[in-house]
Amino acid sequence: MRTYRYFLLLFWVGQPYPTFSSPLSKRTSGFPAKKRALELSGNSKNELTRSKRSWMWNQFFLLEEYTGSDYQYVGKLHSDQDRGDGSLKYILSGDGAGDLFIINENTGDIQATKRLDREEKPVYILRAQAINRRTGRPVEPESEFIIKIHDINDNEPIFTKEVYTATVPEMSDVGTFVVQVTATDADDPTYGNSAKVVYSILQGQPYFSVESETGIIKTALLNMDRENREQYQVVIQAKDMGGQMGGLSGTTTVNITLTDVNDNPPRFPQSTYQFKTPESTLPGTPVGRIKASDADVGENAEIEYSITDGEGLDMFDVITDQETQEGVITVKKRLDFEKKKVYTLKVEASNPHVEPRFLYLGPFKDTATVRIVVEDVDEPPVFSKLAYVLQIREDAQINTTIGSVTAQDPDAARNPVKYSVDRHTDMDRIFNIDSGNGSIFTSKVLDRETLLWHNITVIATEINNPKQSSRVPLYIKVLDVNDNAPEFAQFYETFVCEKAKADQLIQTLHAMDKDDPHSGHQFSFSLAPEAASGSNFTIQDNKDNTAGILTRKNGYNRHEMSTYLLPVVISDNDYPVQSSTGTVTVRVCTCDHHGNMQSCHAEALIHPTGLSTGALVAILLCIVILLVTVVLFAALRRQRKKEPLIISKEDIRDNIVSYNDEGGGEEDTQAFDIGTLRNPEAIEDNKLRRDIVPEALFLPRRTPTARDNTDVRDFINQRLKENDTDPTAPPYDSLATYAYEGTGSVADSLSSLESVTTDGDQDYDYLSDWGPRFKKLADMYGGVDSDKDS
């Protein structure tokens, strides 16, 4: 490595006058400057003097990445005050002083202790000073100098991305821009060619090229087709030193995808398609699917289907399935095998998005022939109308024909049809139908006021195939006939004041009629003939379906006549004329001077839903009497003492005797004879306890003894019969308990209770004959006998 040495030349001026110094101008050549700085200073004698010369500096240069084993020499500092006797000491401070850069304090030599990297720090600024060792005072002012690091080509170009991704439309012209790649070099661009980068393509030819200076990638081949190849991988190299030998390089990968353009028309894989469909297919039902293929993708592969020609333009339609890009052929109208059996269609497939620059490749559409065969099916009968509307007068007689419906088999066989009424729509069976000719007739009397419209359903069924049937709605309107007389719209009850004047209006009447004549209602009002003469009131017909009741005289007396019943005849103006008679109740009341009612003879006029005072008093009196009767009856029931049938618990029922004492055990021979529980024959007449006298209301009833070997069921039934026929039995349910043990066992009784009433001893030797299970029992009782004998 080449180094530059710098020398500091200092000149002194020997006069003891004050001096001014300034550093000399810097040089860029790297060598120390040798100019002399002179400064004139004036005094009283106007003498010319020469000033003291201080430090003279220039910048030092040092190459980076030093690989030697010794410290790298930078330069030398020297002061003209240095006499070589070691009295001066050089001091270095600033960037890296003492660490990266050291100075020989005696000689002023500067050295670098480490390898320097310009990319980390290109410039170091340091300060130097010479001081007297003894006094420690500076002999020269502190001065600043610069060390610049010279660059070497130690960094290769680096791309901003490891992998680039780009797209370009297929069929693009040569030179179409694809993407621009960029590489940077960390070396100094102002020093040599270390940072001058040149781009080249290592992989991807002959399809793409790259501009050496800008890194722009362009297409290099004409008419690249995506359908043949879609993905390309291009490797770009960036090399410094202007691409010269020895330069460093870096690479990156560019993945380029060709995007689709509409350069392929749709094509049908076959020219003819054939489908079959039954004639019963409903409109909108798919018949079949056809599909044209398109090598493009996305919207460029979208296809629209249409029927351009053929016999079934008005019978079929085609729609596009957006998910599968298929053409779906559907039925547009009802088919009829008997009218036409085969249809032929021309279906066209086209691209909706076409690029004009590719029209030279041909029309972007294709056609195919579709043949549809209609199959015959057994169809249900077809009515001549979709719905029928009939009318009939409400006064029509039963079995009157209203009209008829007609249906026939559309098949070539023309099977006969029978008719019926769906009874779910005619629950009351008001109508009926002739099964042969479809005539509709009544089976009950009609009433328009009850139901104006009758909606029923008629069924037509093939006789040979009952499964084939069809329905049609039938609407029957009942026409009005004047068969209802008009009547009052409400119940009328009014009053007249005692001081009323003649021709005074006391009530307006309204009428209603259930009938509905075409010309509207026209009612007439009049008094009944029997009340027309001598009536105290008159009827005035207003000719607007209302009438007024007017007084016929001046003044009324409620004591003479408190209520008037006025019969009014209401007639309509239709044919035949219908009339009815309604009664209006008029009460005579006292009124104030404004004509407001104050009181009438009948309180019901004021309180039409209430009761008179006398009636209320009578009702309250009845309620009081009823309550007193109930209270007295309850008091008598409380005072009455019912004699109990059983006075004491000591009462005896059959064989049950209750004693309120405790027995003395088996040794108590005076107690009740327990042997009677087994042998009812041991009961004596009127035999009671021997130790106490029981208090019995009734004596025990003597019952016949049961026969030996009587079954328990017979015994119980016998006792039950005796109790049912006993006239002295109490009139309530009683409990009769019988502790009876039967006598049918071969071993008789094993209990020792019978020994109380028997004198003889029993023989238990037969227990030994019963087997080993009764051996213990035989030893117990047999041993007793042997002990007694001994």
C-alpha positions in Angstrom: 0.0 0.0 0.0 1.3 3.4 -0.9 1.3 6.1 1.8 1.9 9.8 1.7 4.1 11.6 4.1 3.4 15.1 5.2 5.9 17.5 6.7 5.1 20.6 8.7 7.6 23.4 8.1 7.4 26.2 10.7 9.4 29.4 10.4 10.0 31.7 13.2 10.4 35.5 13.3 13.0 36.5 15.8 11.6 39.9 16.8 9.9 40.0 20.2 6.9 41.8 18.9 3.3 40.3 18.9 2.4 38.1 16.0 -0.7 36.9 14.2 -0.9 33.5 12.6 -3.3 31.7 10.4 -3.1 28.2 8.8 -2.1 28.1 5.2 -4.6 27.1 2.6 -5.2 23.4 2.0 -4.0 21.5 -1.0 -5.7 18.5 -2.6 -2.7 17.0 -4.1 -1.7 15.2 -1.0 1.6 16.9 -0.5 2.5 19.5 2.2 2.3 23.1 1.1 5.5 25.2 1.1 4.2 28.7 0.9 5.2 31.3 3.4 2.6 33.4 5.1 3.7 36.9 5.7 1.8 39.4 7.7 2.6 43.1 8.0 1.9 44.7 11.3 2.2 48.6 11.8 3.9 50.5 14.7 5.1 54.1 15.4 8.2 53.6 13.4 6.4 52.1 10.5 8.8 49.2 10.5 8.1 46.1 8.3 8.2 42.8 10.3 7.7 39.1 9.5 5.1 37.1 11.6 5.5 33.6 13.2 4.5 30.7 11.0 2.3 28.0 12.7 0.9 24.6 11.5 0.4 23.9 7.8 -2.0 20.9 7.0 -3.5 18.9 4.2 -5.8 15.9 4.2 -4.4 12.4 4.4 -5.6 9.4 2.2 -5.8 5.8 3.4 -6.9 2.7 1.5 -9.6 0.6 3.0 -9.4 -3.1 3.8 -5.6 -3.1 4.6 -4.5 -6.8 4.8 -0.9 -6.3 6.1 0.4 -7.7 9.4 1.8 -4.4 10.6 0.0 -1.2 11.5 -0.8 0.8 8.4 1.3 4.0 8.3 -0.8 7.1 7.8 1.7 10.1 8.0 3.9 12.2 10.2 3.4 15.4 12.3 6.3 17.7 13.0 6.7 21.1 14.7 9.6 23.5 14.0 9.8 23.8 17.8 11.0 20.2 18.0 14.8 20.3 18.6 15.0 16.5 18.7 15.8 16.6 22.5 12.5 15.0 23.5 11.2 18.1 25.1 8.0 18.1 23.0 5.2 15.7 23.1 2.7 15.1 20.3 -1.0 14.5 21.2 -3.7 13.2 18.9 -7.5 13.5 19.5 -10.7 13.2 17.5 -12.4 10.4 15.6 -10.8 7.1 16.4 -7.8 8.6 18.3 -6.2 6.1 20.6 -8.2 3.3 19.1 -8.1 3.3 15.3 -5.3 5.8 15.1 -2.3 6.1 17.3 0.6 8.6 17.3 4.2 8.3 18.4 4.3 11.1 21.0 8.1 11.5 20.4 8.3 11.4 16.6 4.7 12.3 15.6 4.2 9.3 13.3 0.5 8.3 12.9 -0.6 4.7 12.2 -3.9 2.9 11.8 -4.3 -0.1 14.1 -7.3 -1.8 12.4 -8.7 -2.5 8.9 -10.9 0.3 7.8 -14.1 0.1 5.8 -15.1 3.1 3.8 -18.7 1.9 3.7 -18.8 2.1 7.4 -17.1 5.5 7.7 -15.5 7.3 4.8 -13.9 10.3 6.7 -12.2 10.8 10.0 -11.6 14.2 11.5 -8.7 14.5 14.1 -6.9 17.2 16.0 -3.1 17.4 16.7 -1.2 19.4 19.3 2.4 19.7 20.4 3.0 20.4 24.2 6.1 20.9 26.4 6.8 17.8 28.5 8.0 19.8 31.5 5.4 22.4 31.6 2.5 20.7 29.9 1.8 23.8 28.0 1.1 23.8 24.2 3.9 25.1 22.1 1.7 25.2 19.1 -2.1 25.9 18.7 -4.3 22.8 18.3 -5.0 22.2 14.6 -7.5 19.9 12.8 -6.8 17.6 9.9 -8.8 15.0 7.9 -8.1 11.4 7.0 -10.1 10.1 4.0 -10.6 6.4 3.3 -10.0 5.5 -0.4 -12.5 3.1 -1.8 -11.7 -0.4 -3.2 -14.2 -2.7 -5.1 -15.2 -4.8 -2.1 -19.1 -4.8 -2.5 -21.1 -6.6 -5.1 -24.3 -5.2 -6.5 -27.4 -6.2 -4.5 -31.0 -6.2 -6.0 -33.8 -4.5 -4.1 -35.8 -7.8 -4.3 -34.7 -11.3 -4.3 -37.5 -12.4 -6.5 -39.5 -10.1 -8.9 -43.0 -11.0 -10.1 -44.4 -9.5 -13.3 -47.1 -10.0 -15.9 -47.4 -9.1 -19.6 -50.3 -9.8 -22.0 -49.8 -12.6 -24.4 -49.4 -11.8 -28.1 -47.6 -8.6 -27.1 -45.4 -6.8 -29.6 -41.6 -7.0 -29.3 -40.2 -4.5 -26.9 -43.3 -4.3 -24.6 -42.3 -3.2 -21.2 -42.5 -6.0 -18.6 -40.8 -4.8 -15.4 -37.7 -2.8 -14.2 -35.2 -4.3 -11.8 -32.7 -2.3 -9.7 -29.4 -3.2 -8.1 -27.3 -1.0 -5.7 -23.6 -1.1 -5.0 -22.3 0.1 -1.6 -18.9 1.2 -3.1 -18.0 4.9 -3.8 -19.7 6.0 -7.0 -17.3 9.0 -7.3 -14.1 7.0 -7.2 -13.4 4.7 -10.1 -16.0 2.2 -11.5 -16.5 0.2 -8.4 -20.2 1.3 -8.2 -21.0 1.4 -11.9 -23.5 -1.4 -12.5 -24.4 -3.1 -15.8 -27.4 -5.4 -16.2 -27.4 -8.6 -18.4 -29.8 -11.5 -18.8 -28.5 -15.0 -17.9 -31.8 -17.0 -18.4 -34.9 -16.2 -20.3 -33.7 -15.7 -23.9 -35.0 -15.5 -26.6 -38.3 -14.5 -25.0 -37.1 -11.4 -23.0 -34.3 -8.9 -23.0 -32.9 -6.4 -20.5 -31.5 -2.9 -20.9 -27.9 -2.9 -19.6 -28.0 0.5 -17.9 -31.7 0.8 -16.7 -32.6 -2.8 -15.9 -35.8 -2.6 -17.9 -37.0 -6.0 -19.0 -38.9 -6.2 -22.3 -40.4 -8.8 -24.6 -38.1 -10.1 -27.3 -40.2 -12.6 -29.1 -43.4 -11.9 -31.2 -46.8 -13.6 -30.5 -46.0 -15.4 -27.3 -49.1 -17.6 -26.7 -50.4 -18.2 -23.2 -52.2 -21.3 -24.3 -48.8 -22.8 -25.3 -46.8 -21.5 -22.3 -47.9 -19.3 -19.4 -45.0 -19.1 -17.0 -41.4 -17.9 -17.6 -38.5 -17.6 -15.3 -35.9 -14.9 -16.1 -32.5 -14.5 -14.3 -30.9 -11.1 -14.4 -27.3 -10.3 -13.5 -26.0 -7.0 -12.2 -22.2 -6.5 -12.4 -20.1 -3.6 -11.2 -16.8 -2.2 -12.7 -19.0 -1.4 -15.8 -19.2 -5.1 -16.5 -15.4 -5.4 -17.0 -13.4 -8.5 -16.0 -12.9 -8.7 -12.3 -16.1 -6.9 -11.4 -18.4 -8.2 -8.7 -21.9 -9.4 -9.6 -25.3 -10.3 -8.1 -28.4 -12.0 -9.6 -32.1 -11.9 -9.1 -35.0 -14.0 -10.5 -38.0 -12.6 -12.3 -41.1 -14.7 -12.6 -43.1 -13.5 -15.6 -46.7 -14.6 -16.3 -48.5 -14.2 -19.6 -52.0 -12.8 -19.0 -54.8 -14.0 -21.2 -56.3 -12.0 -24.0 -59.3 -13.1 -26.1 -57.5 -14.6 -29.0 -59.4 -17.9 -29.2 -63.0 -18.2 -30.4 -65.5 -20.7 -28.8 -65.8 -24.1 -30.5 -68.4 -26.8 -30.2 -66.8 -30.3 -29.8 -69.6 -31.7 -32.0 -71.8 -30.3 -34.7 -75.1 -32.1 -33.8 -76.8 -32.8 -30.4 -80.0 -34.8 -29.8 -82.3 -34.8 -26.7 -85.6 -36.4 -25.8 -88.3 -34.9 -23.5 -91.8 -36.1 -22.7 -94.7 -33.9 -23.9 -95.7 -33.4 -20.2 -92.6 -31.3 -19.5 -93.6 -28.1 -17.9 -92.3 -24.7 -19.3 -89.0 -23.7 -17.8 -87.8 -27.3 -17.4 -84.3 -28.1 -18.7 -84.2 -30.5 -21.7 -80.5 -30.8 -22.1 -77.1 -29.0 -21.9 -74.5 -28.2 -24.6 -71.1 -26.7 -24.1 -68.6 -25.0 -26.4 -64.9 -25.0 -25.4 -62.8 -21.8 -25.2 -59.0 -22.0 -24.6 -59.1 -18.6 -23.0 -59.7 -18.0 -19.3 -61.7 -15.5 -17.1 -64.0 -13.2 -18.9 -62.4 -14.0 -22.2 -63.8 -17.5 -21.9 -67.3 -16.4 -21.1 -69.8 -17.7 -23.7 -73.3 -16.6 -24.6 -75.7 -19.0 -26.2 -78.7 -18.2 -28.4 -81.1 -19.9 -30.8 -80.7 -18.4 -34.2 -82.8 -20.6 -36.4 -85.0 -23.7 -36.5 -88.5 -25.0 -36.1 -88.7 -24.5 -32.3 -87.8 -20.8 -31.9 -91.1 -20.2 -30.1 -91.1 -23.6 -28.2 -87.6 -23.7 -26.7 -85.2 -21.3 -25.1 -81.5 -21.4 -24.2 -79.8 -19.8 -21.2 -76.2 -19.7 -20.1 -75.1 -21.3 -16.9 -72.6 -18.7 -15.6 -70.8 -21.3 -13.4 -70.2 -24.0 -16.0 -70.5 -21.9 -19.1 -73.0 -24.4 -20.5 -76.0 -23.7 -22.7 -79.1 -25.0 -21.0 -82.0 -25.7 -23.4 -85.4 -25.3 -21.7 -89.0 -25.7 -22.7 -90.7 -22.4 -23.4 -94.3 -23.5 -24.2 -96.3 -26.7 -23.5 -95.4 -29.5 -25.9 -97.9 -31.7 -27.7 -96.8 -35.0 -29.1 -100.0 -35.2 -31.2 -99.2 -31.9 -32.9 -95.4 -32.1 -33.5 -92.9 -34.9 -32.6 -89.5 -33.5 -33.5 -88.0 -30.0 -33.3 -84.7 -28.8 -34.9 -82.8 -25.8 -33.5 -79.6 -23.9 -34.5 -77.7 -22.8 -31.4 -74.9 -20.3 -31.5 -72.1 -19.8 -29.0 -70.2 -16.5 -29.0 -67.9 -14.4 -26.9 -69.4 -11.3 -25.4 -65.9 -9.7 -24.9 -64.1 -9.5 -28.3 -60.8 -7.6 -28.9 -60.8 -5.9 -32.3 -57.1 -6.5 -33.0 -57.7 -10.2 -33.0 -60.7 -10.2 -35.4 -58.3 -11.3 -38.2 -58.2 -14.7 -36.5 -61.8 -15.3 -37.6 -65.3 -14.9 -36.2 -65.5 -15.5 -32.4 -68.6 -17.7 -32.5 -69.7 -21.2 -33.5 -73.0 -22.9 -34.3 -74.4 -26.4 -33.6 -77.6 -28.2 -34.5 -79.8 -29.5 -31.7 -82.5 -32.0 -32.4 -85.3 -32.5 -29.8 -87.6 -35.5 -29.9 -90.9 -35.2 -28.1 -92.1 -38.4 -26.4 -95.7 -39.4 -26.0 -97.2 -39.8 -22.5 -100.6 -40.6 -21.2 -102.0 -37.2 -20.3 -104.9 -36.4 -18.0 -108.1 -34.9 -19.5 -108.0 -31.3 -20.4 -110.9 -29.0 -19.7 -112.1 -26.6 -22.3 -111.6 -23.7 -19.9 -109.2 -22.9 -17.1 -112.2 -22.0 -14.9 -116.0 -21.9 -15.2 -118.4 -19.3 -13.9 -122.1 -20.1 -13.6 -125.2 -18.3 -12.3 -128.4 -19.5 -10.8 -131.4 -17.9 -9.1 -131.8 -18.6 -5.4 -135.4 -19.7 -5.9 -134.4 -22.5 -8.3 -135.9 -25.9 -7.7 -133.9 -28.9 -6.7 -132.3 -30.7 -9.7 -132.3 -27.5 -11.7 -129.4 -27.6 -14.3 -127.0 -24.7 -13.9 -124.6 -25.5 -16.7 -122.0 -28.0 -17.8 -118.2 -28.5 -18.0 -116.4 -30.3 -20.8 -113.1 -32.2 -20.8 -111.5 -34.7 -23.2 -108.4 -36.9 -23.3 -105.7 -35.1 -25.4 -104.1 -38.4 -26.4 -104.7 -40.0 -29.7 -106.7 -42.8 -28.0 -109.4 -40.3 -26.9 -110.3 -42.3 -23.8 -113.8 -41.6 -22.3 -114.0 -39.3 -19.3 -116.2 -39.2 -16.3 -116.9 -36.2 -14.1 -117.3 -35.8 -10.3 -117.4 -33.1 -7.7 -114.7 -32.8 -5.1 -116.7 -33.1 -1.9 -114.0 -31.4 0.1 -115.1 -28.2 -1.7 -118.9 -29.0 -1.3 -119.3 -30.5 2.1 -123.0 -29.8 2.2 -123.6 -31.5 -1.1 -125.5 -28.6 -2.5 -124.5 -29.4 -6.1 -124.1 -32.5 -8.1 -122.8 -33.4 -11.6 -123.7 -35.8 -14.3 -120.7 -38.2 -14.6 -121.4 -38.7 -18.3 -122.0 -35.3 -19.8 -120.7 -32.9 -17.0 -124.0 -31.2 -16.4 -124.1 -29.3 -13.0 -127.5 -29.3 -11.1 -128.7 -28.4 -7.6 -129.4 -31.0 -5.0 -130.5 -28.6 -2.2 -132.4 -25.3 -1.9 -130.2 -22.2 -2.3 -130.2 -19.0 -0.3 -128.3 -16.0 -1.6 -128.5 -14.2 1.8 -126.7 -17.2 3.4 -124.0 -17.6 0.8 -123.6 -15.6 -2.4 -120.8 -17.5 -4.1 -120.2 -21.3 -4.2 -116.6 -22.3 -5.1 -116.4 -26.0 -6.0 -113.9 -28.2 -7.9 -114.9 -30.6 -10.7 -112.7 -33.6 -11.4 -112.4 -35.2 -14.8 -111.0 -38.8 -14.8 -110.1 -41.2 -17.6 -112.3 -44.3 -17.3 -109.6 -46.6 -18.5 -106.9 -45.1 -16.4 -108.3 -43.6 -13.1 -104.8 -42.3 -12.2 -105.1 -39.7 -15.0 -107.3 -37.0 -13.7 -107.5 -33.2 -13.7 -109.3 -30.5 -11.8 -111.0 -27.2 -12.7 -112.5 -24.6 -10.4 -116.2 -23.9 -10.8 -117.6 -20.6 -9.4 -121.4 -20.5 -9.0 -123.1 -17.2 -8.2 -126.5 -17.2 -6.6 -128.7 -14.5 -8.1 -131.0 -12.5 -5.8 -134.8 -13.0 -5.7 -137.0 -10.7 -3.6 -137.8 -13.2 -1.0 -137.2 -11.2 2.2 -139.5 -8.5 3.5 -138.0 -5.2 4.8 -137.9 -4.7 8.6 -136.9 -2.1 11.1 -133.2 -1.5 11.3 -133.5 -1.6 15.1 -136.0 -2.0 17.9 -137.9 1.4 18.4 -139.2 2.5 21.7 -139.8 6.3 22.1 -141.9 8.7 24.2 -144.2 11.6 23.7 -144.6 14.5 26.1 -147.9 15.1 27.8 -147.9 18.6 26.5 -146.9 17.7 22.9 -148.4 19.6 20.1 -150.1 18.2 17.0 -147.9 17.2 14.0 -144.8 17.1 16.3 -142.1 14.6 15.1 -141.2 12.2 17.9 -139.2 9.5 16.1 -137.5 8.8 12.8 -137.7 5.2 11.4 -135.2 3.3 9.3 -135.6 0.0 7.5 -133.4 -2.7 6.1 -133.8 -5.5 3.6 -131.6 -8.6 3.2 -132.3 -8.6 -0.5 -130.1 -6.7 -3.0 -132.2 -5.4 -5.9 -130.4 -4.0 -9.0 -132.2 -0.7 -8.7 -131.6 -0.4 -5.0 -133.9 -0.4 -2.0 -137.1 1.7 -2.1 -139.1 1.3 1.1 -142.6 2.7 1.9 -144.0 3.2 5.4 -147.6 3.3 6.5 -149.8 2.5 9.5 -151.4 -0.9 9.6 -155.1 -0.8 8.4 -156.4 -1.8 11.8 -154.6 1.2 13.4 -155.1 3.7 10.7 -158.4 4.9 12.0 -158.6 6.5 15.4 -154.9 6.5 15.9 -153.3 9.2 18.0 -150.2 9.2 15.7 -149.5 9.3 12.0 -146.7 8.0 9.7 -145.0 10.4 7.3 -143.0 8.6 4.5 -140.0 10.7 3.7 -139.4 8.9 0.3 -135.8 8.3 1.2 -136.2 4.9 2.9 -137.0 6.7 6.2 -140.3 7.7 7.9 -141.3 9.9 10.8 -143.9 9.4 13.6 -145.9 12.5 14.1 -148.4 13.4 16.9 -152.0 13.7 15.8 -153.4 15.7 18.6 -152.5 18.3 21.2 -151.7 16.9 24.6 -151.6 13.3 26.1 -152.5 12.0 29.5 -150.3 9.3 30.9 -152.8 8.4 33.6 -155.4 7.6 30.9 -153.0 5.8 28.5 -149.3 5.4 29.4 -148.2 3.3 26.4 -149.2 3.2 22.8 -148.3 0.3 20.4 -148.1 1.7 16.9 -148.0 -1.0 14.1 -146.1 0.2 11.0 -146.2 -1.6 7.7 -142.9 -1.6 5.7 -143.0 -2.5 2.0 -140.4 -2.8 -0.7 -140.8 -1.8 -4.4 -139.5 -5.1 -6.0 -141.3 -8.0 -7.5 -143.0 -9.7 -5.8 -143.7 -7.1 -3.3 -142.6 -8.0 0.3 -143.8 -6.3 3.4 -143.7 -6.7 7.1 -145.2 -5.1 10.2 -143.1 -3.7 13.0 -144.4 -2.3 16.3 -143.2 1.0 17.7 -143.7 1.5 21.5 -144.6 5.1 22.4 -144.8 6.0 26.1 -146.4 9.1 27.5 -144.0 11.0 29.8 -143.8 14.3 31.6 -141.2 16.6 30.1 -139.7 20.0 31.0 -140.2 23.1 29.0 -137.3 22.0 26.6 -139.0 18.8 25.8 -136.7 16.6 27.8 -138.3 13.5 29.5 -138.5 13.7 33.3 -140.6 10.7 34.3 -142.8 8.0 32.7 -145.4 5.6 34.1 -142.9 2.7 33.4 -139.5 2.9 35.0 -138.3 0.5 32.3 -138.1 3.4 29.9 -135.4 5.1 31.9 -133.8 1.8 33.0 -134.6 -0.6 30.3 -132.4 -3.3 31.8 -133.2 -2.6 35.5 -135.8 -3.7 38.0 -138.5 -1.8 39.9 -138.2 -1.0 43.6 -141.0 -3.5 44.5 -139.3 -6.3 42.7 -135.9 -5.5 44.3 -137.6 -5.5 47.8 -139.2 -8.9 47.1 -136.0 -10.4 46.0 -134.1 -9.1 49.1 -136.9 -10.5 51.3 -136.6 -13.9 49.8 -132.8 -13.9 50.2 -133.2 -13.0 54.0 -135.8 -15.8 54.5 -133.5 -18.3 52.8 -130.5 -17.3 55.0 -132.5 -17.6 58.2 -133.8 -21.0 57.3 -130.2 -22.2 56.6 -129.0 -20.9 59.9 -131.8 -22.5 61.9 -131.2 -25.8 60.2 -127.6 -25.7 61.1 -128.3 -24.9 64.7 -130.7 -27.8 65.1 -128.1 -30.2 63.6 -125.6 -29.0 66.2 -127.9 -29.5 69.1 -129.0 -32.9 68.0 -126.9 -35.7 69.5 -126.7 -38.9 67.5 -126.7 -42.0 69.6 -123.7 -44.1 68.7 -124.2 -47.7 67.9 -121.1 -48.6 69.8 -120.9 -46.9 73.2 -117.6 -48.4 74.4 -114.6 -50.1 73.0 -115.7 -53.0 75.1 -118.4 -54.0 72.5 -118.2 -57.5 71.3 -118.5 -58.4 67.6 -118.5 -62.1 66.8 -115.4 -63.6 68.4 -113.6 -60.3 69.1 -113.5 -59.2 72.7 -111.5 -56.2 73.7 -109.9 -55.9 77.2 -107.9 -53.1 78.6 -105.5 -55.2 80.5 -102.4 -57.2 79.9 -102.4 -60.9 80.2 -100.2 -63.0 82.5 -98.5 -65.1 79.8 -98.8 -68.9 79.2 -98.9 -69.7 83.0 -102.0 -67.5 83.4 -104.6 -70.2 83.5 -107.4 -67.8 84.4 -107.1 -65.9 81.1 -108.9 -66.4 77.9 -108.7 -70.0 76.7 -106.4 -69.6 73.7 -107.3 -73.0 72.5 -110.5 -71.6 71.1 -108.5 -69.9 68.4 -107.9 -73.2 66.8 -111.0 -75.1 67.8 -114.2 -73.1 67.7 -116.1 -76.0 69.2 -114.5 -75.2 72.5 -116.6 -72.0 72.8 -119.3 -72.3 75.4 -122.6 -70.5 75.5 -122.2 -67.1 77.2 -118.7 -68.0 78.3 -116.8 -64.8 79.3 -113.5 -64.1 80.9 -113.0 -65.7 84.2 -110.9 -63.1 85.8 -112.9 -59.9 85.1 -116.4 -59.0 84.2 -116.5 -57.4 80.7 -119.0 -54.6 80.0 -120.8 -55.8 76.8 -123.6 -54.0 75.2 -124.7 -57.1 73.3 -124.2 -60.7 74.2 -122.1 -62.8 71.8 -124.2 -64.2 68.9 -124.1 -68.0 68.9 -123.1 -69.4 65.6 -123.1 -73.0 64.5 -119.8 -74.7 64.7 -117.9 -75.5 61.6 -117.6 -79.1 60.5 -114.4 -80.9 60.8 -112.1 -80.6 57.7 -114.0 -77.5 56.5 -112.0 -75.4 54.2 -111.1 -71.9 55.4 -112.9 -70.3 52.4 -116.1 -72.1 53.2 -115.8 -71.0 56.8 -115.3 -67.4 55.9 -118.2 -67.5 53.4 -120.4 -69.0 56.0 -119.6 -66.3 58.5 -120.1 -63.6 55.8 -123.6 -64.9 55.0 -124.5 -65.0 58.7 -123.6 -61.4 59.1 -125.5 -60.3 56.0 -128.7 -62.0 57.2 -128.4 -61.1 60.9 -131.2 -58.6 61.8 -129.3 -57.5 64.9 -126.2 -56.5 62.9 -125.4 -52.7 63.1 -126.3 -50.6 60.0 -122.7 -49.8 59.2 -119.7 -51.6 58.0 -118.0 -53.7 60.7 -114.8 -55.7 60.8 -115.2 -59.4 61.7 -111.9 -61.2 62.3 -111.8 -65.0 62.4 -108.6 -66.6 63.8 -109.3 -70.1 62.6 -106.8 -72.8 61.7 -107.9 -75.5 59.3 -107.7 -79.3 60.1 -106.7 -81.0 56.9 -103.0 -81.6 57.5 -101.7 -85.1 57.9 -99.3 -83.9 60.6 -102.2 -82.2 62.4 -101.1 -79.1 64.3 -97.4 -78.8 65.4 -98.4 -76.2 68.0 -98.5 -77.0 71.7 -101.4 -74.6 72.3 -103.9 -77.5 72.0 -102.4 -79.2 75.0 -104.2 -76.6 77.2 -107.6 -78.2 76.4 -106.5 -81.9 76.1 -105.6 -84.4 78.8 -103.8 -87.0 76.8 -100.2 -86.9 75.5 -99.4 -86.9 71.8 -97.2 -89.3 69.9 -94.5 -87.6 67.8 -92.8 -90.7 66.5 -94.2 -90.1 63.0 -91.8 -87.2 62.6 -89.0 -89.7 62.1 -90.7 -90.9 59.0 -90.5 -87.4 57.3 -86.9 -87.6 56.4 -83.6 -85.9 57.4 -85.1 -82.4 57.3 -87.4 -83.1 60.3 -84.7 -85.1 62.2 -84.0 -82.3 64.6 -87.7 -81.8 65.4 -88.2 -85.6 65.9 -85.3 -85.7 68.3 -86.7 -82.8 70.3 -90.2 -84.2 70.7 -89.1 -87.8 70.8 -86.6 -87.1 73.5 -89.4 -85.5 75.6 -91.4 -88.7 75.5 -88.4 -90.9 76.5 -87.6 -88.6 79.4 -91.1 -88.9 80.6 -91.1 -92.7 80.4 -87.9 -92.9 82.3 
